[in-house]
Amino acid sequence: MLISPDEIDKSLSNRGWNYKNNQISKTFKFETYMDSIKFINNLSEVAEQKNHHPDMHIGWCVVKINISSHDMGGVTTKCVNLALSIDSIKL
């Protein structure tokens, strides 16, 4: 079930996630390119465990994550839970 923008904001706004175009997104910055790759590898393990897979864009020491439920056409509780898990990833 889709959740409201207000509920998304309550759960994620103070964590740097933004809601726009029916998805939540956040940009992570790293000291080295290889740190960003390690982050992506850890994130992919979390996503696979949760069976919810974000769009990931890798740049030079930057990773941008976009999360939405393609099946539902927006953001669900599962999306928010994945975002919170991503915030917990340690390198």
Rosetta constraint file for C-alpha pairs under 8 A:
AtomPair CA 1 CA 72 HARMONIC 7.19 0.50
AtomPair CA 1 CA 76 HARMONIC 5.81 0.50
AtomPair CA 1 CA 77 HARMONIC 7.53 0.50
AtomPair CA 2 CA 72 HARMONIC 6.91 0.50
AtomPair CA 2 CA 74 HARMONIC 6.24 0.50
AtomPair CA 2 CA 75 HARMONIC 5.54 0.50
AtomPair CA 2 CA 76 HARMONIC 4.54 0.50
AtomPair CA 2 CA 77 HARMONIC 7.34 0.50
AtomPair CA 3 CA 7 HARMONIC 6.45 0.50
AtomPair CA 3 CA 8 HARMONIC 6.92 0.50
AtomPair CA 3 CA 75 HARMONIC 6.16 0.50
AtomPair CA 3 CA 76 HARMONIC 5.38 0.50
AtomPair CA 3 CA 77 HARMONIC 6.72 0.50
AtomPair CA 4 CA 8 HARMONIC 6.33 0.50
AtomPair CA 5 CA 9 HARMONIC 6.03 0.50
AtomPair CA 5 CA 19 HARMONIC 7.18 0.50
AtomPair CA 6 CA 10 HARMONIC 6.21 0.50
AtomPair CA 7 CA 11 HARMONIC 6.29 0.50
AtomPair CA 8 CA 12 HARMONIC 6.01 0.50
AtomPair CA 8 CA 13 HARMONIC 7.53 0.50
AtomPair CA 8 CA 19 HARMONIC 7.43 0.50
AtomPair CA 8 CA 80 HARMONIC 7.22 0.50
AtomPair CA 9 CA 13 HARMONIC 4.85 0.50
AtomPair CA 9 CA 18 HARMONIC 7.98 0.50
AtomPair CA 9 CA 19 HARMONIC 7.58 0.50
AtomPair CA 11 CA 80 HARMONIC 7.42 0.50
AtomPair CA 12 CA 16 HARMONIC 6.89 0.50
AtomPair CA 12 CA 17 HARMONIC 5.63 0.50
AtomPair CA 12 CA 18 HARMONIC 7.72 0.50
AtomPair CA 12 CA 80 HARMONIC 7.53 0.50
AtomPair CA 12 CA 84 HARMONIC 7.91 0.50
AtomPair CA 13 CA 17 HARMONIC 5.64 0.50
AtomPair CA 13 CA 18 HARMONIC 6.67 0.50
AtomPair CA 16 CA 26 HARMONIC 6.38 0.50
AtomPair CA 17 CA 24 HARMONIC 6.23 0.50
AtomPair CA 17 CA 25 HARMONIC 5.47 0.50
AtomPair CA 17 CA 26 HARMONIC 4.92 0.50
AtomPair CA 18 CA 24 HARMONIC 5.32 0.50
AtomPair CA 18 CA 25 HARMONIC 5.29 0.50
AtomPair CA 18 CA 26 HARMONIC 6.46 0.50
AtomPair CA 19 CA 23 HARMONIC 5.69 0.50
AtomPair CA 19 CA 24 HARMONIC 4.46 0.50
AtomPair CA 19 CA 25 HARMONIC 6.58 0.50
AtomPair CA 20 CA 24 HARMONIC 6.44 0.50
AtomPair CA 20 CA 25 HARMONIC 7.92 0.50
AtomPair CA 22 CA 68 HARMONIC 6.87 0.50
AtomPair CA 22 CA 73 HARMONIC 7.08 0.50
AtomPair CA 22 CA 74 HARMONIC 4.54 0.50
AtomPair CA 22 CA 75 HARMONIC 6.21 0.50
AtomPair CA 23 CA 66 HARMONIC 6.42 0.50
AtomPair CA 23 CA 67 HARMONIC 5.51 0.50
AtomPair CA 23 CA 68 HARMONIC 4.79 0.50
AtomPair CA 23 CA 74 HARMONIC 5.91 0.50
AtomPair CA 23 CA 75 HARMONIC 5.76 0.50
AtomPair CA 24 CA 66 HARMONIC 5.68 0.50
AtomPair CA 24 CA 67 HARMONIC 5.26 0.50
AtomPair CA 24 CA 68 HARMONIC 6.64 0.50
AtomPair CA 24 CA 75 HARMONIC 7.19 0.50
AtomPair CA 25 CA 64 HARMONIC 7.12 0.50
AtomPair CA 25 CA 65 HARMONIC 5.38 0.50
AtomPair CA 25 CA 66 HARMONIC 4.39 0.50
AtomPair CA 25 CA 67 HARMONIC 6.29 0.50
AtomPair CA 26 CA 64 HARMONIC 5.82 0.50
AtomPair CA 26 CA 65 HARMONIC 5.45 0.50
AtomPair CA 26 CA 66 HARMONIC 6.90 0.50
AtomPair CA 27 CA 62 HARMONIC 6.89 0.50
AtomPair CA 27 CA 63 HARMONIC 5.73 0.50
AtomPair CA 27 CA 64 HARMONIC 4.31 0.50
AtomPair CA 27 CA 65 HARMONIC 6.32 0.50
AtomPair CA 28 CA 62 HARMONIC 5.70 0.50
AtomPair CA 28 CA 63 HARMONIC 5.19 0.50
AtomPair CA 28 CA 64 HARMONIC 6.24 0.50
AtomPair CA 29 CA 36 HARMONIC 7.60 0.50
AtomPair CA 29 CA 61 HARMONIC 5.79 0.50
AtomPair CA 29 CA 62 HARMONIC 4.58 0.50
AtomPair CA 29 CA 63 HARMONIC 6.54 0.50
AtomPair CA 30 CA 35 HARMONIC 6.09 0.50
AtomPair CA 30 CA 36 HARMONIC 5.90 0.50
AtomPair CA 30 CA 61 HARMONIC 4.89 0.50
AtomPair CA 30 CA 62 HARMONIC 6.14 0.50
AtomPair CA 31 CA 35 HARMONIC 6.86 0.50
AtomPair CA 31 CA 61 HARMONIC 6.28 0.50
AtomPair CA 32 CA 36 HARMONIC 6.76 0.50
AtomPair CA 32 CA 60 HARMONIC 7.96 0.50
AtomPair CA 32 CA 61 HARMONIC 5.42 0.50
AtomPair CA 33 CA 37 HARMONIC 6.52 0.50
AtomPair CA 33 CA 60 HARMONIC 5.79 0.50
AtomPair CA 33 CA 61 HARMONIC 4.49 0.50
AtomPair CA 33 CA 62 HARMONIC 7.72 0.50
AtomPair CA 34 CA 38 HARMONIC 6.16 0.50
AtomPair CA 34 CA 61 HARMONIC 7.79 0.50
AtomPair CA 35 CA 39 HARMONIC 6.16 0.50
AtomPair CA 35 CA 61 HARMONIC 7.39 0.50
AtomPair CA 35 CA 91 HARMONIC 7.36 0.50
AtomPair CA 36 CA 40 HARMONIC 6.26 0.50
AtomPair CA 36 CA 58 HARMONIC 7.56 0.50
AtomPair CA 36 CA 61 HARMONIC 5.69 0.50
AtomPair CA 36 CA 62 HARMONIC 6.46 0.50
AtomPair CA 36 CA 63 HARMONIC 6.49 0.50
AtomPair CA 37 CA 41 HARMONIC 6.20 0.50
AtomPair CA 38 CA 42 HARMONIC 6.22 0.50
AtomPair CA 38 CA 91 HARMONIC 6.82 0.50
AtomPair CA 39 CA 43 HARMONIC 5.96 0.50
AtomPair CA 39 CA 89 HARMONIC 7.38 0.50
AtomPair CA 39 CA 90 HARMONIC 7.80 0.50
AtomPair CA 39 CA 91 HARMONIC 6.48 0.50
AtomPair CA 40 CA 44 HARMONIC 6.01 0.50
AtomPair CA 40 CA 56 HARMONIC 7.89 0.50
AtomPair CA 40 CA 63 HARMONIC 7.86 0.50
AtomPair CA 41 CA 45 HARMONIC 6.57 0.50
AtomPair CA 42 CA 46 HARMONIC 6.52 0.50
AtomPair CA 42 CA 89 HARMONIC 6.99 0.50
AtomPair CA 43 CA 47 HARMONIC 6.09 0.50
AtomPair CA 43 CA 86 HARMONIC 6.35 0.50
AtomPair CA 43 CA 89 HARMONIC 7.16 0.50
AtomPair CA 44 CA 48 HARMONIC 6.06 0.50
AtomPair CA 44 CA 53 HARMONIC 7.68 0.50
AtomPair CA 45 CA 49 HARMONIC 6.23 0.50
AtomPair CA 46 CA 50 HARMONIC 6.23 0.50
AtomPair CA 46 CA 82 HARMONIC 8.00 0.50
AtomPair CA 46 CA 85 HARMONIC 7.42 0.50
AtomPair CA 46 CA 86 HARMONIC 7.52 0.50
AtomPair CA 47 CA 51 HARMONIC 5.78 0.50
AtomPair CA 47 CA 52 HARMONIC 5.29 0.50
AtomPair CA 47 CA 53 HARMONIC 5.19 0.50
AtomPair CA 47 CA 54 HARMONIC 7.39 0.50
AtomPair CA 47 CA 82 HARMONIC 7.20 0.50
AtomPair CA 48 CA 52 HARMONIC 6.59 0.50
AtomPair CA 48 CA 53 HARMONIC 6.93 0.50
AtomPair CA 50 CA 82 HARMONIC 7.39 0.50
AtomPair CA 52 CA 78 HARMONIC 7.48 0.50
AtomPair CA 52 CA 79 HARMONIC 7.52 0.50
AtomPair CA 52 CA 82 HARMONIC 7.35 0.50
AtomPair CA 53 CA 67 HARMONIC 7.59 0.50
AtomPair CA 54 CA 65 HARMONIC 6.51 0.50
AtomPair CA 54 CA 66 HARMONIC 5.71 0.50
AtomPair CA 54 CA 67 HARMONIC 4.75 0.50
AtomPair CA 54 CA 68 HARMONIC 7.11 0.50
AtomPair CA 55 CA 65 HARMONIC 5.82 0.50
AtomPair CA 55 CA 66 HARMONIC 5.10 0.50
AtomPair CA 55 CA 67 HARMONIC 6.40 0.50
AtomPair CA 56 CA 63 HARMONIC 6.84 0.50
AtomPair CA 56 CA 64 HARMONIC 5.86 0.50
AtomPair CA 56 CA 65 HARMONIC 4.83 0.50
AtomPair CA 56 CA 66 HARMONIC 6.58 0.50
AtomPair CA 57 CA 63 HARMONIC 5.60 0.50
AtomPair CA 57 CA 64 HARMONIC 5.09 0.50
AtomPair CA 57 CA 65 HARMONIC 6.54 0.50
AtomPair CA 58 CA 62 HARMONIC 6.07 0.50
AtomPair CA 58 CA 63 HARMONIC 4.67 0.50
AtomPair CA 58 CA 64 HARMONIC 6.63 0.50
AtomPair CA 59 CA 63 HARMONIC 6.10 0.50
AtomPair CA 67 CA 75 HARMONIC 7.43 0.50
AtomPair CA 67 CA 79 HARMONIC 6.11 0.50
AtomPair CA 67 CA 83 HARMONIC 7.67 0.50
AtomPair CA 68 CA 73 HARMONIC 7.24 0.50
AtomPair CA 68 CA 74 HARMONIC 5.29 0.50
AtomPair CA 68 CA 75 HARMONIC 4.91 0.50
AtomPair CA 68 CA 76 HARMONIC 7.27 0.50
AtomPair CA 68 CA 79 HARMONIC 6.04 0.50
AtomPair CA 69 CA 73 HARMONIC 5.78 0.50
AtomPair CA 69 CA 74 HARMONIC 5.41 0.50
AtomPair CA 69 CA 75 HARMONIC 5.80 0.50
AtomPair CA 69 CA 76 HARMONIC 6.59 0.50
AtomPair CA 69 CA 79 HARMONIC 6.90 0.50
AtomPair CA 70 CA 74 HARMONIC 6.80 0.50
AtomPair CA 72 CA 76 HARMONIC 7.84 0.50
AtomPair CA 75 CA 79 HARMONIC 5.83 0.50
AtomPair CA 75 CA 80 HARMONIC 7.46 0.50
AtomPair CA 76 CA 80 HARMONIC 6.64 0.50
AtomPair CA 77 CA 81 HARMONIC 6.12 0.50
AtomPair CA 78 CA 82 HARMONIC 6.16 0.50
AtomPair CA 79 CA 83 HARMONIC 6.27 0.50
AtomPair CA 80 CA 84 HARMONIC 6.29 0.50
AtomPair CA 81 CA 85 HARMONIC 6.25 0.50
AtomPair CA 82 CA 86 HARMONIC 6.12 0.50
AtomPair CA 83 CA 87 HARMONIC 6.32 0.50
AtomPair CA 84 CA 88 HARMONIC 6.65 0.50
AtomPair CA 85 CA 89 HARMONIC 6.83 0.50
